[in-house]
Amino acid sequence: MKVFGIGRNYAAHIEELNNERPGQPVVFLKPDTAIIKNAEPFYFPKFTNNIHHEVEVVLKISKMGKHIEEKFAHKYYNEIALGIDFTARDLQQTAKEKRLPWTIAKGFDGSAPISKFVPKNDFDLNNLNFELKINNESRQIGNTSMMLFSFDYIISYLSQFFTLKVGDIIFTGTPKGVGPIKVGDQIAGYLEHEQLLSVEVK
Ligand code: MG
């Protein structure tokens, strides 16, 4: 099972990290050992001092496909969830400066908490509100209408390079407001005001 991450998909987040707006989706991968399921704690690792939260809408592939046309991409996923793309920002910054891969900064154990999945047909996917709170204080508010690349475009794009298989997961990018987490934080993720995700940092 593959876990894809899409970077730089919300303009305001690109600006807050002084990144360039991409011409195509920025793609990275996390291993399956990055996933933690809802309500399991996240253990802050020793190799970093600066982990950022990035709340994202997550898609789950429901049908195998390759070279999927954008107009058919909606047939390849039925369910969505909320996830957090935990990022070791210090390690990522070093990697960026040295033009090295982000694999460790993005793919370490526990770096991908994911909520339960819910049927996509219950939502307007082009106008989907989501939010991240820490210790009951709002930190990130997003709406999928602000994405540079739509879910369907992302699926079509990825499938040009990677065969998508049932159960593969796609993190679709984070809105502005990313910031550090610390031990003791209670992190909560909301999709249209329903709390789907909860993670305690230990
Ligand atoms: Mg991200």
py3Dmol code that shows the C-alpha trace and the ligand (Angstrom):
import py3Dmol

protein = """\
ATOM      1  CA  MET A   1       0.000   0.000   0.000  1.00  0.00           C
ATOM      2  CA  LYS A   2       1.311   3.409  -0.975  1.00  0.00           C
ATOM      3  CA  VAL A   3       0.833   6.727   0.796  1.00  0.00           C
ATOM      4  CA  PHE A   4       1.251   9.721  -1.496  1.00  0.00           C
ATOM      5  CA  GLY A   5       1.704  13.267  -0.303  1.00  0.00           C
ATOM      6  CA  ILE A   6       1.031  16.349  -2.401  1.00  0.00           C
ATOM      7  CA  GLY A   7       3.016  19.429  -1.421  1.00  0.00           C
ATOM      8  CA  ARG A   8       2.271  23.086  -2.142  1.00  0.00           C
ATOM      9  CA  ASN A   9      -1.379  22.718  -3.168  1.00  0.00           C
ATOM     10  CA  TYR A  10      -2.734  25.796  -1.345  1.00  0.00           C
ATOM     11  CA  ALA A  11      -1.426  29.225  -2.364  1.00  0.00           C
ATOM     12  CA  ALA A  12      -1.474  30.802   1.098  1.00  0.00           C
ATOM     13  CA  HIS A  13       0.544  27.919   2.528  1.00  0.00           C
ATOM     14  CA  ILE A  14       3.107  28.227  -0.295  1.00  0.00           C
ATOM     15  CA  GLU A  15       3.539  31.875   0.694  1.00  0.00           C
ATOM     16  CA  GLU A  16       3.969  31.207   4.413  1.00  0.00           C
ATOM     17  CA  LEU A  17       6.923  28.877   3.701  1.00  0.00           C
ATOM     18  CA  ASN A  18       8.354  31.119   0.934  1.00  0.00           C
ATOM     19  CA  ASN A  19       8.068  28.334  -1.621  1.00  0.00           C
ATOM     20  CA  GLU A  20       7.520  28.600  -5.357  1.00  0.00           C
ATOM     21  CA  ARG A  21       4.118  27.872  -6.854  1.00  0.00           C
ATOM     22  CA  PRO A  22       4.517  24.574  -8.759  1.00  0.00           C
ATOM     23  CA  GLY A  23       3.497  24.017 -12.379  1.00  0.00           C
ATOM     24  CA  GLN A  24       2.557  20.426 -11.528  1.00  0.00           C
ATOM     25  CA  PRO A  25       1.786  18.762  -8.181  1.00  0.00           C
ATOM     26  CA  VAL A  26       4.796  18.241  -5.881  1.00  0.00           C
ATOM     27  CA  VAL A  27       4.753  14.524  -5.050  1.00  0.00           C
ATOM     28  CA  PHE A  28       6.356  12.587  -2.223  1.00  0.00           C
ATOM     29  CA  LEU A  29       5.754   9.194  -0.576  1.00  0.00           C
ATOM     30  CA  LYS A  30       5.444   7.996   2.992  1.00  0.00           C
ATOM     31  CA  PRO A  31       5.872   4.323   3.935  1.00  0.00           C
ATOM     32  CA  ASP A  32       2.967   2.411   5.497  1.00  0.00           C
ATOM     33  CA  THR A  33       4.752   2.553   8.872  1.00  0.00           C
ATOM     34  CA  ALA A  34       3.980   6.288   8.902  1.00  0.00           C
ATOM     35  CA  ILE A  35       0.280   5.624   9.385  1.00  0.00           C
ATOM     36  CA  ILE A  36      -1.308   5.862  12.807  1.00  0.00           C
ATOM     37  CA  LYS A  37      -4.991   5.255  13.193  1.00  0.00           C
ATOM     38  CA  ASN A  38      -7.480   7.474  14.909  1.00  0.00           C
ATOM     39  CA  ALA A  39      -7.036   7.856  18.658  1.00  0.00           C
ATOM     40  CA  GLU A  40      -3.576   6.258  18.760  1.00  0.00           C
ATOM     41  CA  PRO A  41      -1.009   8.652  20.263  1.00  0.00           C
ATOM     42  CA  PHE A  42       1.919  10.137  18.392  1.00  0.00           C
ATOM     43  CA  TYR A  43       5.288   9.754  20.128  1.00  0.00           C
ATOM     44  CA  PHE A  44       7.525  12.757  19.516  1.00  0.00           C
ATOM     45  CA  PRO A  45      10.807  11.325  18.159  1.00  0.00           C
ATOM     46  CA  LYS A  46      14.304  12.302  19.329  1.00  0.00           C
ATOM     47  CA  PHE A  47      15.822  13.145  15.928  1.00  0.00           C
ATOM     48  CA  THR A  48      13.946  16.423  15.489  1.00  0.00           C
ATOM     49  CA  ASN A  49      13.067  19.481  17.544  1.00  0.00           C
ATOM     50  CA  ASN A  50      10.530  20.930  15.161  1.00  0.00           C
ATOM     51  CA  ILE A  51       7.588  18.865  13.913  1.00  0.00           C
ATOM     52  CA  HIS A  52       4.869  20.812  12.142  1.00  0.00           C
ATOM     53  CA  HIS A  53       1.217  19.826  11.783  1.00  0.00           C
ATOM     54  CA  GLU A  54      -0.278  19.906   8.276  1.00  0.00           C
ATOM     55  CA  VAL A  55      -3.960  18.974   8.248  1.00  0.00           C
ATOM     56  CA  GLU A  56      -5.083  17.563   4.905  1.00  0.00           C
ATOM     57  CA  VAL A  57      -8.008  15.898   3.185  1.00  0.00           C
ATOM     58  CA  VAL A  58      -7.086  12.304   2.377  1.00  0.00           C
ATOM     59  CA  LEU A  59      -8.409  10.115  -0.460  1.00  0.00           C
ATOM     60  CA  LYS A  60      -8.465   6.328  -0.584  1.00  0.00           C
ATOM     61  CA  ILE A  61      -8.177   4.611  -3.957  1.00  0.00           C
ATOM     62  CA  SER A  62     -11.020   2.114  -4.494  1.00  0.00           C
ATOM     63  CA  LYS A  63     -10.132   0.771  -7.936  1.00  0.00           C
ATOM     64  CA  MET A  64      -6.860  -0.111  -9.597  1.00  0.00           C
ATOM     65  CA  GLY A  65      -5.839   2.230 -12.389  1.00  0.00           C
ATOM     66  CA  LYS A  66      -3.067   3.576 -14.577  1.00  0.00           C
ATOM     67  CA  HIS A  67      -3.120   6.483 -17.041  1.00  0.00           C
ATOM     68  CA  ILE A  68      -6.462   7.608 -15.639  1.00  0.00           C
ATOM     69  CA  GLU A  69      -8.060  10.506 -17.486  1.00  0.00           C
ATOM     70  CA  GLU A  70      -9.071  13.389 -15.243  1.00  0.00           C
ATOM     71  CA  LYS A  71     -12.701  13.103 -16.328  1.00  0.00           C
ATOM     72  CA  PHE A  72     -12.827   9.494 -15.077  1.00  0.00           C
ATOM     73  CA  ALA A  73     -10.765  10.008 -11.902  1.00  0.00           C
ATOM     74  CA  HIS A  74     -13.862  10.340  -9.682  1.00  0.00           C
ATOM     75  CA  LYS A  75     -14.566   6.634 -10.324  1.00  0.00           C
ATOM     76  CA  TYR A  76     -11.326   5.653  -8.570  1.00  0.00           C
ATOM     77  CA  TYR A  77     -12.141   6.803  -5.027  1.00  0.00           C
ATOM     78  CA  ASN A  78     -15.244   6.490  -2.877  1.00  0.00           C
ATOM     79  CA  GLU A  79     -14.099   7.621   0.547  1.00  0.00           C
ATOM     80  CA  ILE A  80     -12.280  10.527   2.132  1.00  0.00           C
ATOM     81  CA  ALA A  81     -10.727  11.135   5.531  1.00  0.00           C
ATOM     82  CA  LEU A  82      -8.708  13.705   7.395  1.00  0.00           C
ATOM     83  CA  GLY A  83      -5.010  13.225   7.971  1.00  0.00           C
ATOM     84  CA  ILE A  84      -2.045  15.058   9.372  1.00  0.00           C
ATOM     85  CA  ASP A  85       1.112  15.205   7.310  1.00  0.00           C
ATOM     86  CA  PHE A  86       3.539  15.575  10.222  1.00  0.00           C
ATOM     87  CA  THR A  87       6.726  17.128   8.895  1.00  0.00           C
ATOM     88  CA  ALA A  88      10.096  17.409  10.642  1.00  0.00           C
ATOM     89  CA  ARG A  89      10.566  20.966   9.443  1.00  0.00           C
ATOM     90  CA  ASP A  90      14.176  21.213  10.627  1.00  0.00           C
ATOM     91  CA  LEU A  91      15.198  18.089   8.692  1.00  0.00           C
ATOM     92  CA  GLN A  92      13.157  19.204   5.686  1.00  0.00           C
ATOM     93  CA  GLN A  93      14.834  22.623   5.697  1.00  0.00           C
ATOM     94  CA  THR A  94      18.288  21.021   5.730  1.00  0.00           C
ATOM     95  CA  ALA A  95      17.268  18.685   2.905  1.00  0.00           C
ATOM     96  CA  LYS A  96      15.905  21.598   0.860  1.00  0.00           C
ATOM     97  CA  GLU A  97      19.120  23.584   1.313  1.00  0.00           C
ATOM     98  CA  LYS A  98      21.229  20.617   0.229  1.00  0.00           C
ATOM     99  CA  ARG A  99      18.751  19.681  -2.549  1.00  0.00           C
ATOM    100  CA  LEU A 100      18.299  16.242  -1.008  1.00  0.00           C
ATOM    101  CA  PRO A 101      15.084  14.166  -0.758  1.00  0.00           C
ATOM    102  CA  TRP A 102      12.504  14.796   1.986  1.00  0.00           C
ATOM    103  CA  THR A 103      12.042  11.097   2.769  1.00  0.00           C
ATOM    104  CA  ILE A 104      13.039  11.183   6.438  1.00  0.00           C
ATOM    105  CA  ALA A 105      11.443  14.596   7.102  1.00  0.00           C
ATOM    106  CA  LYS A 106       8.094  13.391   5.748  1.00  0.00           C
ATOM    107  CA  GLY A 107       8.103   9.624   6.175  1.00  0.00           C
ATOM    108  CA  PHE A 108       9.224   8.803   9.715  1.00  0.00           C
ATOM    109  CA  ASP A 109       7.185   6.470  11.944  1.00  0.00           C
ATOM    110  CA  GLY A 110       3.851   7.987  12.937  1.00  0.00           C
ATOM    111  CA  SER A 111       4.072  10.889  10.495  1.00  0.00           C
ATOM    112  CA  ALA A 112       0.671  10.121   8.967  1.00  0.00           C
ATOM    113  CA  PRO A 113      -2.241  10.004  11.424  1.00  0.00           C
ATOM    114  CA  ILE A 114      -5.439   9.244   9.489  1.00  0.00           C
ATOM    115  CA  SER A 115      -9.062   9.365  10.666  1.00  0.00           C
ATOM    116  CA  LYS A 116     -11.818   6.937   9.795  1.00  0.00           C
ATOM    117  CA  PHE A 117     -12.970   7.181   6.190  1.00  0.00           C
ATOM    118  CA  VAL A 118     -16.389   8.573   5.249  1.00  0.00           C
ATOM    119  CA  PRO A 119     -18.308   8.334   1.945  1.00  0.00           C
ATOM    120  CA  LYS A 120     -17.306  11.120  -0.450  1.00  0.00           C
ATOM    121  CA  ASN A 121     -20.876  11.390  -1.742  1.00  0.00           C
ATOM    122  CA  ASP A 122     -21.929  12.924   1.572  1.00  0.00           C
ATOM    123  CA  PHE A 123     -19.896  16.047   0.726  1.00  0.00           C
ATOM    124  CA  ASP A 124     -19.380  18.767  -1.860  1.00  0.00           C
ATOM    125  CA  LEU A 125     -15.767  17.922  -2.634  1.00  0.00           C
ATOM    126  CA  ASN A 126     -15.107  21.261  -4.332  1.00  0.00           C
ATOM    127  CA  ASN A 127     -16.262  23.215  -1.291  1.00  0.00           C
ATOM    128  CA  LEU A 128     -15.190  21.157   1.681  1.00  0.00           C
ATOM    129  CA  ASN A 129     -14.373  22.881   4.976  1.00  0.00           C
ATOM    130  CA  PHE A 130     -11.806  21.393   7.321  1.00  0.00           C
ATOM    131  CA  GLU A 131     -10.010  22.588  10.405  1.00  0.00           C
ATOM    132  CA  LEU A 132      -7.281  21.637  12.867  1.00  0.00           C
ATOM    133  CA  LYS A 133      -7.385  22.621  16.525  1.00  0.00           C
ATOM    134  CA  ILE A 134      -4.684  22.154  19.150  1.00  0.00           C
ATOM    135  CA  ASN A 135      -5.760  22.160  22.775  1.00  0.00           C
ATOM    136  CA  ASN A 136      -9.115  23.456  21.523  1.00  0.00           C
ATOM    137  CA  GLU A 137      -7.579  26.460  19.757  1.00  0.00           C
ATOM    138  CA  SER A 138      -8.024  26.799  15.993  1.00  0.00           C
ATOM    139  CA  ARG A 139      -4.730  26.587  14.050  1.00  0.00           C
ATOM    140  CA  GLN A 140      -5.634  25.755  10.446  1.00  0.00           C
ATOM    141  CA  ILE A 141      -8.828  26.383   8.513  1.00  0.00           C
ATOM    142  CA  GLY A 142      -9.053  25.150   4.940  1.00  0.00           C
ATOM    143  CA  ASN A 143     -11.494  24.798   2.088  1.00  0.00           C
ATOM    144  CA  THR A 144     -10.866  22.582  -0.918  1.00  0.00           C
ATOM    145  CA  SER A 145     -11.980  25.386  -3.268  1.00  0.00           C
ATOM    146  CA  MET A 146      -8.541  26.917  -2.554  1.00  0.00           C
ATOM    147  CA  MET A 147      -6.585  23.966  -3.958  1.00  0.00           C
ATOM    148  CA  LEU A 148      -4.341  24.608  -6.958  1.00  0.00           C
ATOM    149  CA  PHE A 149      -4.846  21.017  -8.173  1.00  0.00           C
ATOM    150  CA  SER A 150      -8.193  19.217  -7.719  1.00  0.00           C
ATOM    151  CA  PHE A 151      -8.572  15.693  -6.363  1.00  0.00           C
ATOM    152  CA  ASP A 152      -9.348  14.423  -9.863  1.00  0.00           C
ATOM    153  CA  TYR A 153      -6.351  16.161 -11.374  1.00  0.00           C
ATOM    154  CA  ILE A 154      -4.064  14.744  -8.668  1.00  0.00           C
ATOM    155  CA  ILE A 155      -5.306  11.180  -9.281  1.00  0.00           C
ATOM    156  CA  SER A 156      -4.886  11.565 -13.025  1.00  0.00           C
ATOM    157  CA  TYR A 157      -1.411  13.037 -12.599  1.00  0.00           C
ATOM    158  CA  LEU A 158      -0.150  10.384 -10.158  1.00  0.00           C
ATOM    159  CA  SER A 159      -1.489   7.578 -12.339  1.00  0.00           C
ATOM    160  CA  GLN A 160       0.771   8.651 -15.206  1.00  0.00           C
ATOM    161  CA  PHE A 161       3.768   7.491 -13.140  1.00  0.00           C
ATOM    162  CA  PHE A 162       2.410   5.037 -10.562  1.00  0.00           C
ATOM    163  CA  THR A 163      -0.164   2.286 -10.900  1.00  0.00           C
ATOM    164  CA  LEU A 164      -2.783   3.179  -8.296  1.00  0.00           C
ATOM    165  CA  LYS A 165      -3.967   0.197  -6.283  1.00  0.00           C
ATOM    166  CA  VAL A 166      -6.950  -0.391  -4.031  1.00  0.00           C
ATOM    167  CA  GLY A 167      -6.182   1.006  -0.583  1.00  0.00           C
ATOM    168  CA  ASP A 168      -3.552   3.507  -1.688  1.00  0.00           C
ATOM    169  CA  ILE A 169      -3.885   6.798   0.159  1.00  0.00           C
ATOM    170  CA  ILE A 170      -3.337  10.344  -1.056  1.00  0.00           C
ATOM    171  CA  PHE A 171      -2.706  13.378   1.183  1.00  0.00           C
ATOM    172  CA  THR A 172      -3.912  16.312  -0.916  1.00  0.00           C
ATOM    173  CA  GLY A 173      -2.038  19.248   0.607  1.00  0.00           C
ATOM    174  CA  THR A 174      -2.371  21.597   3.544  1.00  0.00           C
ATOM    175  CA  PRO A 175      -3.821  25.093   3.888  1.00  0.00           C
ATOM    176  CA  LYS A 176      -1.975  27.891   5.675  1.00  0.00           C
ATOM    177  CA  GLY A 177      -1.401  27.930   9.404  1.00  0.00           C
ATOM    178  CA  VAL A 178       1.146  25.134   9.805  1.00  0.00           C
ATOM    179  CA  GLY A 179       3.153  25.274  13.008  1.00  0.00           C
ATOM    180  CA  PRO A 180       5.001  23.273  15.649  1.00  0.00           C
ATOM    181  CA  ILE A 181       3.533  20.654  17.957  1.00  0.00           C
ATOM    182  CA  LYS A 182       4.792  19.752  21.420  1.00  0.00           C
ATOM    183  CA  VAL A 183       4.481  16.917  23.891  1.00  0.00           C
ATOM    184  CA  GLY A 184       1.133  17.102  25.659  1.00  0.00           C
ATOM    185  CA  ASP A 185      -0.780  18.663  22.752  1.00  0.00           C
ATOM    186  CA  GLN A 186      -4.263  17.378  21.996  1.00  0.00           C
ATOM    187  CA  ILE A 187      -4.768  17.663  18.251  1.00  0.00           C
ATOM    188  CA  ALA A 188      -8.251  17.519  16.738  1.00  0.00           C
ATOM    189  CA  GLY A 189      -9.280  17.502  13.079  1.00  0.00           C
ATOM    190  CA  TYR A 190     -12.715  18.536  11.838  1.00  0.00           C
ATOM    191  CA  LEU A 191     -14.392  17.875   8.502  1.00  0.00           C
ATOM    192  CA  GLU A 192     -17.435  20.154   8.063  1.00  0.00           C
ATOM    193  CA  HIS A 193     -17.520  20.678  11.834  1.00  0.00           C
ATOM    194  CA  GLU A 194     -17.572  16.971  12.653  1.00  0.00           C
ATOM    195  CA  GLN A 195     -14.555  15.839  14.627  1.00  0.00           C
ATOM    196  CA  LEU A 196     -12.999  12.908  12.775  1.00  0.00           C
ATOM    197  CA  LEU A 197      -9.444  12.953  14.049  1.00  0.00           C
ATOM    198  CA  SER A 198      -7.846  13.077  17.459  1.00  0.00           C
ATOM    199  CA  VAL A 199      -4.173  12.648  18.250  1.00  0.00           C
ATOM    200  CA  GLU A 200      -2.360  13.116  21.534  1.00  0.00           C
ATOM    201  CA  VAL A 201       1.320  13.997  21.338  1.00  0.00           C
ATOM    202  CA  LYS A 202       3.336  11.970  23.862  1.00  0.00           C
TER     203      LYS A 202
END
"""
ligand_1 = """\
1
MG
Mg 1.586 18.337 3.473
"""
view = py3Dmol.view(width=600, height=400)
view.addModel(protein, "pdb")
view.setStyle({"model": 0}, {"cartoon": {"style": "trace"}})
view.addModel(ligand_1, "xyz")
view.setStyle({"model": 1}, {"stick": {}})
view.zoomTo()
view.show()
